[in-house]
Amino acid sequence: MLSRSAFRQATRQSWLQQRRGMAAPASGSFQYQVGEAAGIKIASRDTSGPIGTIALVAQAGTRYETMPGLAEGLNKYAFKNTDRRTSLRIQRESELLGGSLVSTHTRENLVTGAKFFRDDLPYFVELLAEVASQTSYRSHVMQEEVIPLVMMDHKKFLANTLEMALSSVHSLAFHRGLGNTIKPASSTPYTKYLTAESLEEYAQSAYAKSSFAIVGNGVDHAELSKWTNEFFGDARKSPLQQLTSPQSKYYGGEERISHGSGNSMVIAFSGSSSPTGASYKPEAAVLAALLGGQSAIKWSPGFSLLSKATQEAPNMHVATKSNIYTDAGLVTIAMDGSANDIRSTAGKVVEALKGVAQNISKEDFQKAKALAKFKELEYGQEPRAALELTGAGLVRDNKPYQIDDVAKSIDSVTEDKVKKLVKEALENKASVSAVGDLYLLPFAEEIGLKV
């Protein structure tokens, strides 16, 4: 095997005639530059620093599955054997270059990518191209490596009451599509559908040029375009089966799941789409910050309404989040702790929510706007989040996630917009899931919610 120095020298001599130094100055802009290469939508922002990140973002999350477990299986199969490289060779070459490989999936997207020294961009673009078009799907790899990992994640999911409750409220809110569970659940016979053959068919749709985008942080746009043209020319032009999902519709309802290892309760209602979607509501992020639950300031309970409402249950974890998707969103209030604590405080949480519809302290509102803006910018600055949001926006709406536009939209939020969002949520059916000791955990109607 080649030494690290010999391998790096050989690969760069064959790929790069004009090298950029690792510490070469970059634009530092947070705006994404958008283009197309080899028939694939690409986006990049050349932030300063020696480290680059790229990702292939495919519209192939659980929302678009043609059969249960395929998104999880394709996620676990990333960087396995290709027609040119064994999985061992992929691991060793990445280690020699000091890079790291990552693959994950969400309800909407499959994200496969890498972090690396920015001079090594050509190698990792080529590797992603091989993953997309040359992966060798083998039955023994499925049985010996992939399915055991899927089953392990399945067991972890079933042991986590909060994850189960979050999955449940998504199912209640959206039914199919966004309601599909991220992890194969016990009631889903995923091993029946998860085979090498079905996974290969799904990959031929997920990795078609129209189904994914390539997004980079800390890379030069011209170089990303050049190497995408070089290595992705053989990618499948059209999907074997178009991966589609109907427009998300909010339903609502209640589900109660008995569990002996913990207690969680999640209250949810319709929220905002991602910034690239048609139903983007920045007031959802402000509301999530206003309700809050966990303080961002050490040794302080914080200003959030839920941190005040749950002071008598200091050991209970409560947090509000605005979950955004391409065409819909879900604001969730998650409570995790003892059944007695949840029972005694859940009503106060709903009272705090109803209070927002009546009156909002001007000081608390300004704090919430500042925190929401900070969280959105922090989230968008993180490579993983920015890569996924931008890739998903390009594939579905032909728009990248632009962090500056998000900040401006939060500045425009008014108290009336937040109140209107809460009033609409209270007028419609809530989505409520309780997992744990059902003898103690309250019903939705007992805490003042309509289901």
SEZA-476292 format. One record per residue (C-alpha): residue in three letters; x negated, z, y. Coordinates in nm, 2 decimals. Layout:
% SEZA-476292
res; u; w; v
ALA; X; Z; Y;
...
% end
This chain:
% SEZA-476292
res; u; w; v
MET; 0.00; 0.00; 0.00;
LEU; -0.12; -0.08; 0.35;
SER; -0.23; 0.20; 0.57;
ARG; -0.02; 0.28; 0.87;
SER; -0.27; 0.11; 1.11;
ALA; -0.31; -0.20; 0.90;
PHE; 0.06; -0.24; 0.85;
ARG; 0.13; -0.20; 1.22;
GLN; -0.14; -0.44; 1.31;
ALA; -0.02; -0.71; 1.06;
THR; 0.34; -0.69; 1.16;
ARG; 0.27; -0.70; 1.53;
GLN; 0.03; -0.99; 1.51;
SER; 0.29; -1.20; 1.33;
TRP; 0.57; -1.11; 1.56;
LEU; 0.44; -1.05; 1.91;
GLN; 0.22; -1.27; 2.11;
GLN; 0.27; -1.08; 2.43;
ARG; 0.30; -0.71; 2.37;
ARG; 0.45; -0.46; 2.60;
GLY; 0.27; -0.13; 2.62;
MET; 0.47; 0.17; 2.49;
ALA; 0.45; 0.33; 2.83;
ALA; 0.54; 0.02; 3.02;
PRO; 0.78; 0.09; 3.31;
ALA; 1.15; 0.01; 3.24;
SER; 1.44; -0.03; 3.48;
GLY; 1.58; 0.31; 3.41;
SER; 1.93; 0.18; 3.47;
PHE; 2.23; 0.33; 3.29;
GLN; 2.42; 0.00; 3.32;
TYR; 2.43; -0.22; 3.01;
GLN; 2.33; -0.58; 3.03;
VAL; 2.55; -0.79; 2.81;
GLY; 2.49; -1.12; 2.64;
GLU; 2.51; -1.32; 2.31;
ALA; 2.25; -1.41; 2.06;
ALA; 2.30; -1.60; 1.73;
GLY; 2.67; -1.59; 1.79;
ILE; 2.67; -1.20; 1.81;
LYS; 2.76; -0.99; 2.11;
ILE; 2.46; -0.78; 2.23;
ALA; 2.41; -0.52; 2.50;
SER; 2.11; -0.32; 2.61;
ARG; 1.98; -0.09; 2.88;
ASP; 1.61; -0.06; 2.94;
THR; 1.58; 0.31; 3.00;
SER; 1.23; 0.44; 3.07;
GLY; 1.02; 0.59; 2.79;
PRO; 0.83; 0.49; 2.48;
ILE; 1.12; 0.53; 2.24;
GLY; 1.38; 0.26; 2.17;
THR; 1.70; 0.28; 1.98;
ILE; 1.92; 0.00; 1.83;
ALA; 2.23; 0.00; 1.63;
LEU; 2.46; -0.24; 1.46;
VAL; 2.81; -0.12; 1.54;
ALA; 3.07; -0.27; 1.31;
GLN; 3.44; -0.25; 1.34;
ALA; 3.46; -0.11; 0.99;
GLY; 3.55; 0.26; 1.01;
THR; 3.83; 0.42; 0.81;
ARG; 4.09; 0.28; 1.04;
TYR; 4.01; -0.07; 0.91;
GLU; 3.95; 0.01; 0.54;
THR; 4.12; -0.23; 0.30;
MET; 4.10; 0.04; 0.03;
PRO; 4.02; 0.41; 0.04;
GLY; 3.66; 0.52; 0.05;
LEU; 3.50; 0.18; 0.15;
ALA; 3.38; 0.29; 0.50;
GLU; 3.22; 0.60; 0.35;
GLY; 3.07; 0.39; 0.07;
LEU; 2.92; 0.13; 0.30;
ASN; 2.78; 0.41; 0.52;
LYS; 2.61; 0.57; 0.22;
TYR; 2.48; 0.23; 0.09;
ALA; 2.30; 0.14; 0.42;
PHE; 1.92; 0.08; 0.37;
LYS; 1.95; 0.05; 0.00;
ASN; 1.79; -0.25; -0.18;
THR; 1.80; -0.58; -0.01;
ASP; 1.70; -0.93; -0.14;
ARG; 1.35; -0.88; 0.02;
ARG; 1.29; -0.50; 0.01;
THR; 1.35; -0.22; -0.22;
SER; 1.49; 0.11; -0.08;
LEU; 1.14; 0.27; -0.14;
ARG; 0.97; -0.01; 0.06;
ILE; 1.22; 0.04; 0.34;
GLN; 1.15; 0.41; 0.35;
ARG; 0.77; 0.37; 0.34;
GLU; 0.75; 0.10; 0.60;
SER; 0.97; 0.30; 0.84;
GLU; 0.76; 0.61; 0.78;
LEU; 0.44; 0.41; 0.86;
LEU; 0.59; 0.30; 1.19;
GLY; 0.70; 0.66; 1.27;
GLY; 1.07; 0.55; 1.30;
SER; 1.39; 0.70; 1.18;
LEU; 1.69; 0.54; 1.02;
VAL; 2.05; 0.65; 1.06;
SER; 2.39; 0.55; 0.94;
THR; 2.72; 0.71; 1.01;
HIS; 3.08; 0.62; 1.04;
THR; 3.38; 0.73; 1.24;
ARG; 3.75; 0.65; 1.23;
GLU; 3.68; 0.31; 1.39;
ASN; 3.32; 0.22; 1.35;
LEU; 3.03; 0.20; 1.11;
VAL; 2.70; 0.26; 1.30;
THR; 2.38; 0.16; 1.13;
GLY; 2.06; 0.19; 1.34;
ALA; 1.71; 0.32; 1.40;
LYS; 1.49; 0.50; 1.65;
PHE; 1.13; 0.37; 1.69;
PHE; 0.84; 0.30; 1.92;
ARG; 0.97; 0.03; 2.15;
ASP; 0.69; -0.21; 2.04;
ASP; 0.83; -0.20; 1.69;
LEU; 1.16; -0.36; 1.79;
PRO; 1.11; -0.68; 1.59;
TYR; 1.07; -0.49; 1.26;
PHE; 1.39; -0.29; 1.30;
VAL; 1.60; -0.58; 1.42;
GLU; 1.48; -0.77; 1.11;
LEU; 1.57; -0.47; 0.89;
LEU; 1.92; -0.45; 1.03;
ALA; 1.97; -0.82; 0.97;
GLU; 1.87; -0.76; 0.61;
VAL; 2.12; -0.47; 0.58;
ALA; 2.39; -0.69; 0.72;
SER; 2.33; -1.01; 0.52;
GLN; 2.10; -0.94; 0.23;
THR; 2.19; -0.60; 0.08;
SER; 2.21; -0.61; -0.30;
TYR; 2.52; -0.42; -0.42;
ARG; 2.45; -0.29; -0.77;
SER; 2.68; -0.09; -1.00;
HIS; 2.41; 0.15; -1.11;
VAL; 2.32; 0.23; -0.75;
MET; 2.68; 0.30; -0.68;
GLN; 2.72; 0.53; -0.98;
GLU; 2.39; 0.71; -0.95;
GLU; 2.33; 0.74; -0.58;
VAL; 2.63; 0.65; -0.36;
ILE; 2.93; 0.80; -0.53;
PRO; 2.75; 1.14; -0.59;
LEU; 2.69; 1.15; -0.21;
VAL; 3.05; 1.07; -0.14;
MET; 3.17; 1.34; -0.37;
MET; 2.93; 1.59; -0.21;
ASP; 3.08; 1.51; 0.14;
HIS; 3.42; 1.54; -0.01;
LYS; 3.35; 1.89; -0.14;
LYS; 3.21; 1.99; 0.20;
PHE; 3.52; 1.86; 0.37;
LEU; 3.75; 2.05; 0.14;
ALA; 3.56; 2.37; 0.21;
ASN; 3.59; 2.34; 0.59;
THR; 3.93; 2.44; 0.71;
LEU; 3.87; 2.32; 1.07;
GLU; 3.78; 1.97; 0.95;
MET; 4.08; 1.96; 0.73;
ALA; 4.31; 2.06; 1.02;
LEU; 4.16; 1.80; 1.25;
SER; 4.20; 1.54; 0.98;
SER; 4.56; 1.65; 0.93;
VAL; 4.66; 1.63; 1.30;
HIS; 4.52; 1.28; 1.32;
SER; 4.74; 1.18; 1.02;
LEU; 5.04; 1.35; 1.19;
ALA; 4.97; 1.18; 1.52;
PHE; 4.90; 0.83; 1.41;
HIS; 5.00; 0.80; 1.04;
ARG; 4.80; 0.50; 0.92;
GLY; 4.50; 0.35; 1.10;
LEU; 4.36; 0.62; 1.31;
GLY; 4.54; 0.87; 1.09;
ASN; 4.33; 0.77; 0.78;
THR; 4.10; 1.06; 0.68;
ILE; 3.73; 1.02; 0.76;
LYS; 3.63; 1.18; 0.43;
PRO; 3.81; 1.08; 0.10;
ALA; 4.05; 1.37; 0.04;
SER; 4.15; 1.52; -0.29;
SER; 4.48; 1.33; -0.30;
THR; 4.29; 1.00; -0.27;
PRO; 4.17; 0.85; -0.59;
TYR; 3.87; 0.68; -0.41;
THR; 3.66; 0.63; -0.72;
LYS; 3.93; 0.39; -0.84;
TYR; 3.86; 0.16; -0.55;
LEU; 3.49; 0.23; -0.47;
THR; 3.30; -0.01; -0.68;
ALA; 3.00; -0.24; -0.62;
GLU; 3.23; -0.54; -0.61;
SER; 3.48; -0.40; -0.37;
LEU; 3.20; -0.27; -0.14;
GLU; 3.03; -0.61; -0.13;
GLU; 3.36; -0.77; -0.04;
TYR; 3.42; -0.52; 0.24;
ALA; 3.06; -0.57; 0.36;
GLN; 3.12; -0.95; 0.39;
SER; 3.40; -0.87; 0.64;
ALA; 3.23; -0.57; 0.82;
TYR; 2.91; -0.76; 0.87;
ALA; 3.05; -1.09; 0.98;
LYS; 2.94; -1.19; 1.33;
SER; 3.28; -1.14; 1.49;
SER; 3.31; -0.79; 1.35;
PHE; 3.00; -0.63; 1.49;
ALA; 2.78; -0.60; 1.80;
ILE; 2.41; -0.50; 1.84;
VAL; 2.34; -0.25; 2.11;
GLY; 2.00; -0.12; 2.22;
ASN; 1.87; 0.17; 2.44;
GLY; 1.52; 0.16; 2.57;
VAL; 1.47; -0.20; 2.48;
ASP; 1.41; -0.51; 2.68;
HIS; 1.72; -0.73; 2.69;
ALA; 1.53; -1.06; 2.65;
GLU; 1.34; -0.93; 2.35;
LEU; 1.65; -0.80; 2.19;
SER; 1.81; -1.14; 2.24;
LYS; 1.50; -1.32; 2.11;
TRP; 1.47; -1.12; 1.79;
THR; 1.85; -1.12; 1.72;
ASN; 1.83; -1.50; 1.74;
GLU; 1.53; -1.49; 1.51;
PHE; 1.67; -1.27; 1.23;
PHE; 2.05; -1.28; 1.25;
GLY; 2.09; -1.66; 1.22;
ASP; 2.19; -1.63; 0.85;
ALA; 2.46; -1.36; 0.91;
ARG; 2.81; -1.45; 0.79;
LYS; 2.99; -1.63; 1.06;
SER; 3.35; -1.54; 0.97;
PRO; 3.48; -1.24; 0.77;
LEU; 3.59; -1.27; 0.41;
GLN; 3.90; -1.08; 0.52;
GLN; 3.98; -1.01; 0.88;
LEU; 3.97; -0.63; 0.93;
THR; 4.26; -0.55; 1.16;
SER; 4.47; -0.26; 1.25;
PRO; 4.80; -0.26; 1.45;
GLN; 4.82; -0.10; 1.79;
SER; 4.81; 0.27; 1.75;
LYS; 5.14; 0.46; 1.80;
TYR; 5.18; 0.83; 1.85;
TYR; 5.43; 1.01; 1.62;
GLY; 5.36; 1.39; 1.60;
GLY; 5.48; 1.65; 1.35;
GLU; 5.36; 1.96; 1.16;
GLU; 5.17; 2.02; 0.84;
ARG; 5.07; 2.34; 0.67;
ILE; 4.80; 2.36; 0.40;
SER; 4.72; 2.67; 0.20;
HIS; 4.35; 2.76; 0.18;
GLY; 4.17; 3.07; 0.06;
SER; 3.83; 3.03; 0.24;
GLY; 3.92; 3.03; 0.61;
ASN; 4.18; 2.99; 0.88;
SER; 4.22; 2.71; 1.13;
MET; 4.50; 2.58; 1.35;
VAL; 4.49; 2.26; 1.56;
ILE; 4.74; 2.16; 1.83;
ALA; 4.72; 1.80; 1.95;
PHE; 4.90; 1.55; 2.17;
SER; 4.85; 1.20; 2.30;
GLY; 4.55; 1.15; 2.52;
SER; 4.33; 0.87; 2.65;
SER; 4.17; 0.56; 2.50;
SER; 3.79; 0.49; 2.55;
PRO; 3.69; 0.37; 2.89;
THR; 3.69; 0.01; 2.76;
GLY; 4.05; 0.04; 2.64;
ALA; 4.37; -0.05; 2.82;
SER; 4.51; 0.30; 2.81;
TYR; 4.21; 0.49; 2.96;
LYS; 4.32; 0.81; 3.13;
PRO; 4.03; 1.01; 3.28;
GLU; 4.26; 1.29; 3.35;
ALA; 4.25; 1.37; 2.97;
ALA; 3.89; 1.46; 3.00;
VAL; 3.96; 1.68; 3.31;
LEU; 4.24; 1.86; 3.12;
ALA; 4.01; 1.92; 2.82;
ALA; 3.76; 2.08; 3.06;
LEU; 4.03; 2.28; 3.24;
LEU; 4.17; 2.42; 2.91;
GLY; 3.82; 2.45; 2.76;
GLY; 3.77; 2.76; 2.54;
GLN; 3.40; 2.78; 2.51;
SER; 3.18; 2.86; 2.82;
ALA; 2.89; 2.64; 2.92;
ILE; 2.73; 2.93; 3.10;
LYS; 2.55; 3.19; 2.89;
TRP; 2.68; 3.55; 2.91;
SER; 2.99; 3.44; 3.10;
PRO; 3.34; 3.39; 2.95;
GLY; 3.37; 3.09; 3.18;
PHE; 3.65; 2.97; 3.41;
SER; 3.86; 2.78; 3.14;
LEU; 4.22; 2.88; 3.09;
LEU; 4.18; 2.93; 2.71;
SER; 3.88; 3.15; 2.74;
LYS; 4.09; 3.38; 2.95;
ALA; 4.40; 3.35; 2.73;
THR; 4.20; 3.45; 2.41;
GLN; 3.99; 3.73; 2.55;
GLU; 4.15; 3.98; 2.31;
ALA; 4.02; 3.77; 2.02;
PRO; 3.65; 3.74; 2.10;
ASN; 3.56; 3.64; 1.74;
MET; 3.79; 3.35; 1.74;
HIS; 3.65; 3.00; 1.82;
VAL; 3.88; 2.79; 2.05;
ALA; 3.79; 2.46; 2.20;
THR; 3.96; 2.16; 2.36;
LYS; 3.85; 1.81; 2.32;
SER; 3.96; 1.47; 2.43;
ASN; 3.91; 1.24; 2.13;
ILE; 3.89; 0.88; 2.25;
TYR; 3.95; 0.56; 2.05;
THR; 3.97; 0.19; 2.15;
ASP; 4.34; 0.18; 2.20;
ALA; 4.46; 0.55; 2.20;
GLY; 4.34; 0.91; 2.22;
LEU; 4.42; 1.26; 2.10;
VAL; 4.37; 1.58; 2.30;
THR; 4.31; 1.86; 2.04;
ILE; 4.30; 2.24; 2.09;
ALA; 4.13; 2.38; 1.78;
MET; 4.14; 2.75; 1.68;
ASP; 3.92; 2.88; 1.41;
GLY; 3.89; 3.25; 1.30;
SER; 4.09; 3.52; 1.13;
ALA; 4.46; 3.45; 1.06;
ASN; 4.56; 3.76; 1.26;
ASP; 4.36; 3.64; 1.57;
ILE; 4.51; 3.29; 1.55;
ARG; 4.86; 3.44; 1.51;
SER; 4.82; 3.67; 1.81;
THR; 4.67; 3.41; 2.05;
ALA; 4.83; 3.08; 1.95;
GLY; 5.13; 3.15; 2.17;
LYS; 4.91; 3.24; 2.46;
VAL; 4.73; 2.91; 2.42;
VAL; 5.06; 2.72; 2.45;
GLU; 5.16; 2.93; 2.75;
ALA; 4.83; 2.84; 2.92;
LEU; 4.90; 2.47; 2.85;
LYS; 5.25; 2.50; 2.99;
GLY; 5.11; 2.68; 3.30;
VAL; 4.90; 2.37; 3.38;
ALA; 5.22; 2.17; 3.42;
GLN; 5.34; 2.41; 3.69;
ASN; 5.03; 2.51; 3.89;
ILE; 4.66; 2.45; 3.88;
SER; 4.42; 2.66; 4.09;
LYS; 4.23; 2.44; 4.33;
GLU; 3.90; 2.61; 4.24;
ASP; 3.95; 2.58; 3.87;
PHE; 4.05; 2.22; 3.91;
GLN; 3.73; 2.13; 4.10;
LYS; 3.52; 2.32; 3.84;
ALA; 3.70; 2.12; 3.56;
LYS; 3.64; 1.79; 3.73;
ALA; 3.27; 1.87; 3.77;
LEU; 3.24; 1.98; 3.41;
ALA; 3.43; 1.68; 3.28;
LYS; 3.21; 1.45; 3.48;
PHE; 2.90; 1.62; 3.35;
LYS; 3.02; 1.61; 2.99;
GLU; 3.11; 1.24; 3.01;
LEU; 2.77; 1.15; 3.16;
GLU; 2.59; 1.37; 2.91;
TYR; 2.78; 1.21; 2.63;
GLY; 2.73; 0.86; 2.76;
GLN; 2.36; 0.92; 2.81;
GLU; 2.31; 1.02; 2.45;
PRO; 2.19; 0.71; 2.26;
ARG; 2.42; 0.76; 1.96;
ALA; 2.74; 0.80; 2.16;
ALA; 2.66; 0.53; 2.41;
LEU; 2.56; 0.28; 2.13;
GLU; 2.89; 0.34; 1.95;
LEU; 3.12; 0.32; 2.25;
THR; 2.95; 0.01; 2.39;
GLY; 2.94; -0.17; 2.05;
ALA; 3.31; -0.09; 1.99;
GLY; 3.40; -0.20; 2.34;
LEU; 3.22; -0.53; 2.30;
VAL; 3.38; -0.61; 1.96;
ARG; 3.74; -0.52; 2.05;
ASP; 3.77; -0.56; 2.42;
ASN; 3.45; -0.76; 2.51;
LYS; 3.35; -0.48; 2.75;
PRO; 3.06; -0.24; 2.73;
TYR; 3.08; 0.13; 2.80;
GLN; 2.94; 0.16; 3.16;
ILE; 2.86; 0.52; 3.24;
ASP; 2.87; 0.48; 3.62;
ASP; 3.23; 0.35; 3.59;
VAL; 3.33; 0.65; 3.39;
ALA; 3.19; 0.89; 3.65;
LYS; 3.38; 0.71; 3.93;
SER; 3.71; 0.72; 3.74;
ILE; 3.68; 1.10; 3.70;
ASP; 3.62; 1.14; 4.07;
SER; 3.96; 0.97; 4.12;
VAL; 4.16; 1.22; 3.91;
THR; 4.41; 1.43; 4.10;
GLU; 4.60; 1.75; 4.01;
ASP; 4.92; 1.55; 3.99;
LYS; 4.78; 1.32; 3.72;
VAL; 4.67; 1.62; 3.51;
LYS; 5.02; 1.78; 3.55;
LYS; 5.19; 1.46; 3.45;
LEU; 4.98; 1.43; 3.14;
VAL; 5.07; 1.78; 3.03;
LYS; 5.44; 1.74; 3.11;
GLU; 5.45; 1.42; 2.90;
ALA; 5.28; 1.60; 2.61;
LEU; 5.53; 1.89; 2.62;
GLU; 5.83; 1.66; 2.64;
ASN; 5.71; 1.47; 2.32;
LYS; 5.65; 1.60; 1.97;
ALA; 5.32; 1.79; 1.93;
SER; 5.10; 1.74; 1.63;
VAL; 5.03; 2.08; 1.47;
SER; 4.83; 2.16; 1.16;
ALA; 4.76; 2.50; 1.01;
VAL; 4.51; 2.55; 0.73;
GLY; 4.45; 2.89; 0.56;
ASP; 4.67; 3.20; 0.51;
LEU; 5.01; 3.05; 0.56;
TYR; 5.18; 3.39; 0.54;
LEU; 5.01; 3.48; 0.87;
LEU; 4.95; 3.15; 1.05;
PRO; 5.24; 3.08; 1.28;
PHE; 5.47; 2.78; 1.28;
ALA; 5.48; 2.54; 1.57;
GLU; 5.82; 2.65; 1.68;
GLU; 5.71; 3.01; 1.68;
ILE; 5.45; 2.94; 1.95;
GLY; 5.68; 2.73; 2.17;
LEU; 5.61; 2.38; 2.06;
LYS; 5.84; 2.09; 1.98;
VAL; 5.78; 1.92; 1.65;
% end
